[in-house]
Amino acid sequence: MGIDYSAYLGPYFRCENPLVKSTKVVRVCSGGKTCSKFGFGFDARADPFCPSCGSQIIDKEKSCKKKLVDDTWAIIEATDEAIFTAGDSVGEFVPGVDLWVPNRRRGNSFDKRGTNLDTLQDMGEYQIAPRIIDHERHELSKSFAVELALLQKSYGKDRVSVCWGLLLTAG
């Protein structure tokens, strides 16, 4: 088992994913500070009473922070894996940002050009002009419109942008 490194060159969706205030339920001993297990969380399947002091184990809300979109796999499944997050398997690729790349060929110019630099077999010069970048960003927005709408619904329209660039990832 090892780490695979790859280089993607082309259009992608950039989604800002800030931390937001949230709450979570934790199971704690109701015995108070005199209990040796005070402050420790208990498994949801644990006995209903503290093994240390015998007090009841209760559910308590605790404030925390979590990502605005915490379950990217749900988006991947909702799109039938048409898009996926770059670098997701090794943790956060860019802090506070999720980068989504296409995972389906839909006859776009970037499909024909090839986006994975690791598999290019033809040596040569590949010029990328601003008009090509604009064209490929437009194509991504158009051919992945359903996926873009889902990202905008999940992250918020103002947090999603269509970008173009080089993504170096590991997974």
Buried (B, 14 or more C-beta within 10 A) or exposed (E): EEEEEBBBBBBBBBBBBEEEEEEEEBBBBBBEEEBEBBEEBBEEEEEEBBEBBEBEBEEBEEEEEEBBBEEBEEBBEBBEEBBBBBBBEEEEBEEEEBBBBBBBEEEBEBBEBBBEBEEBEEEEEEEEEEEBBEBBBEBBBEBBEEBBEBBBEBBBEEBBEBBBEEBEBEE
